[in-house]
Amino acid sequence: MSKKLKSDDRRVLDELLEMAQALEERGLLTKHDYAKMKTLCLEKPPLFTPKKVTDIRIHQARMSQSIFASLLNVSVSTVQKWESTGSGKHPSGAAAKLLQLIETKGIQVLLV
């Protein structure tokens, strides 16, 4: 599980991100470098429980395991393990970030 940032640390990261955005808007920081800064400053995705993964897939994405796996670029077996309470497997990395996007912004964000 990821370490929770202290409020002072979060404030510093928010200010850093705000400064990076201002520099990018003025052409003093490339879009690519700004994207890297944004990725580094944002909090890590939460831990997705099997129930949460299943709820996102069924209620928000409204997809079969096969289609959902394809969308996340993982195997069907991986989705099955994420949804199984006994497997101990959880989404991480890019897959966890994509699940976080689906959960917060809806499936449409990935289908554009």
VOMI-71051 format. One record per residue: residue in one letter; y, x, z of N, C-alpha, C in turn. Coordinates in steps of 0.1 Angstrom, whole numbers, padded with zeros to 4 digits, always signed. Atoms other than C-alpha are relative to their C-alpha. Layout:
BEGIN
AYXZYXZYXZ ...
***
This chain:
BEGIN
M-0012+0008+0000+0000+0000+0000+0012+0009+0000 S-0012-0009+0002+0035+0014-0009+0008-0001+0013 K-0009-0001-0012+0058+0025+0019+0013-0008-0003 K-0012+0008+0001+0087+0001+0025+0012+0009+0003 L-0012-0008-0001+0121+0017+0020+0008-0005+0012 K-0009+0003-0010+0145+0018+0049+0013-0006-0007 S-0011+0006+0006+0177-0002+0043+0010+0011-0005 D-0009-0010+0005+0198+0030+0041-0005+0007-0013 D+0006-0006+0012+0174+0045+0015+0002-0010-0012 R-0001+0011+0011+0175+0012-0005+0015+0000-0005 R-0014+0000+0004+0213+0013-0004+0004+0011-0009 V-0003-0012+0008+0215+0048-0017-0006-0001-0014 L+0006+0002+0013+0191+0040-0045+0007-0010-0008 D-0007+0010+0007+0210+0009-0054+0013+0006-0005 E-0013-0006+0004+0243+0029-0055-0003+0010-0012 L+0003-0009+0010+0226+0056-0076-0003-0007-0014 L+0003+0008+0012+0213+0030-0101+0013-0006-0006 E-0013+0005+0004+0248+0014-0102+0008+0011-0008 M-0008-0011+0006+0264+0048-0110-0007+0003-0014 A+0007-0003+0013+0237+0055-0137+0004-0011-0011 Q-0003+0011+0009+0244+0021-0153+0015+0002-0005 A-0014-0003+0004+0282+0029-0154+0001+0011-0009 L+0000-0012+0008+0275+0063-0169-0006-0004-0014 E+0007+0004+0013+0252+0047-0196+0010-0009-0008 E-0009+0009+0007+0278+0020-0204+0012+0008-0007 R-0011-0009+0005+0304+0048-0210-0005+0010-0010 G+0005-0010+0010+0281+0068-0232-0002+0014+0006 L+0002-0013-0007+0277+0096-0206-0014+0003+0004 L+0015+0000-0004+0240+0089-0200-0007-0007-0011 T+0008+0007+0011+0215+0081-0228-0007-0012+0006 K+0008+0012-0004+0197+0048-0227-0014+0004+0005 H+0013-0005-0004+0164+0067-0224+0001+0006+0015 D-0002-0005-0013+0177+0086-0193+0003-0011+0010 Y-0003+0011-0009+0191+0054-0178-0013-0008+0003 A+0013+0007-0003+0157+0037-0182-0008+0008+0010 K+0007-0008-0010+0141+0066-0164+0005-0001+0014 M-0006+0001-0013+0166+0064-0136-0003-0014+0006 K+0002+0014-0005+0161+0026-0133-0015-0001+0005 T+0014+0000-0004+0123+0031-0131-0002+0007+0013 L+0002-0008-0012+0126+0057-0104+0007-0007+0012 C-0007+0006-0011+0151+0036-0083-0006-0013+0004 L+0005+0013-0004+0133+0003-0084-0012+0001+0009 E+0011+0000-0009+0108-0006-0058-0013-0002-0008 K+0013+0001+0006+0071-0003-0066-0005-0015+0001 P+0005+0013-0001+0053-0035-0074-0009-0003+0013 P+0008+0003-0012+0036-0053-0045-0015+0001-0003 L+0015+0000+0001-0002-0052-0038-0004-0014-0004 F+0005+0013+0005-0018-0080-0058-0014-0003+0005 T+0013+0004-0005-0046-0097-0040-0008-0008-0011 P+0008+0007+0010-0075-0113-0059+0005-0014-0002 K-0005+0014+0002-0061-0148-0052+0013+0000-0008 K-0013-0001+0007-0026-0137-0064-0002+0002-0015 V+0002-0003+0014-0040-0123-0096-0006-0012-0007 T+0006+0012+0006-0061-0154-0103+0011-0011-0001 D-0011+0010+0001-0031-0177-0095+0010+0003-0011 I-0009-0004+0011-0008-0157-0119-0007-0003-0013 R+0007+0002+0013-0035-0158-0147-0001-0015-0003 I+0003+0014+0003-0043-0195-0143+0012-0009+0000 H-0011+0009-0001-0011-0211-0132+0013+0004-0007 Q-0012-0004+0007+0016-0190-0148-0003+0004-0014 A+0003-0005+0014+0000-0173-0178-0008-0011-0007 R+0009+0010+0005-0025-0202-0183-0009+0006-0011 M+0008-0007+0009-0049-0178-0200-0014+0002+0006 S+0013-0004-0003-0086-0170-0200+0000+0015+0005 Q+0001-0014-0004-0097-0137-0184+0001+0009-0012 S+0001-0009+0012-0103-0123-0219+0014+0001-0006 I-0014+0000+0006-0068-0132-0233+0009+0008+0010 F-0009-0006-0010-0051-0121-0201-0003+0015+0000 A+0004-0015+0001-0070-0087-0202+0006+0006-0012 S-0006-0005+0012-0059-0082-0237+0015+0002+0001 L-0014-0001-0001-0023-0089-0229+0004+0011+0009 L-0003-0011-0009-0024-0064-0200-0005+0013-0005 N+0006-0012+0005-0043-0039-0221-0010+0006+0009 V+0011-0004-0009-0072-0037-0197-0013-0007-0005 S+0013+0006+0004-0109-0047-0200-0001-0013+0008 V+0003+0012-0007-0122-0081-0191-0006+0003+0014 S+0006-0004-0012-0143-0064-0165+0010+0004+0011 T-0011-0004-0009-0111-0050-0149+0006-0012+0006 V-0006+0013-0005-0096-0085-0146-0010-0006+0010 Q+0010+0006-0009-0129-0098-0131+0000+0007+0013 K+0000-0007-0013-0128-0070-0105+0012-0003+0008 W-0012+0003-0007-0092-0077-0096-0001-0014+0007 E+0001+0014-0005-0101-0114-0091-0011-0002+0010 S+0011+0000-0010-0132-0106-0070+0004+0005+0013 T-0003-0004-0013-0127-0105-0033-0008+0011+0005 G+0009-0011-0005-0156-0081-0028+0002+0013-0007 S-0001-0012+0008-0146-0055-0053+0009+0011+0006 G-0009-0010-0006-0118-0039-0034+0010+0006-0011 K-0009-0005+0011-0100-0033-0068+0013-0008-0001 H-0013+0007+0002-0063-0041-0073+0007+0006-0011 P-0009-0005+0011-0039-0038-0102+0009+0011+0005 S-0009-0011-0004-0019-0006-0101+0007+0004-0013 G-0008-0006+0011+0006+0013-0123+0006-0011-0009 A-0007+0009+0010+0017-0005-0155-0005-0014+0001 A+0006+0013-0001-0007-0034-0150+0007-0008+0012 A-0006+0006-0012+0008-0041-0115+0015-0004-0004 K-0014+0003+0004+0043-0039-0130+0001-0012-0009 L+0000+0011+0009+0034-0063-0158-0003-0013+0008 L+0003+0012-0008+0019-0088-0132+0013-0004+0008 Q-0013+0003-0007+0052-0085-0112+0010-0007-0009 L-0009+0006+0009+0072-0093-0143-0004-0015-0003 I+0005+0013+0003+0050-0123-0151+0003-0009+0012 E-0002+0008-0012+0052-0135-0115+0015-0004+0002 T-0014+0002-0003+0090-0132-0113+0008-0006-0012 K-0008+0005+0012+0102-0140-0149-0008-0009-0009 G+0009+0009+0008+0072-0159-0164-0006+0008-0011 I+0008-0006+0010+0048-0151-0191+0007+0003-0013 Q-0008-0001+0012+0074-0155-0218+0006+0014-0002 V-0007-0013+0000+0089-0121-0209-0009+0010-0008 L+0010-0009+0007+0057-0104-0224-0003-0005-0014 L+0004+0005+0013+0053-0127-0254+0011+0000-0010 V-0011-0001+0009+0087-0121-0270-0002+0010-0011 
***
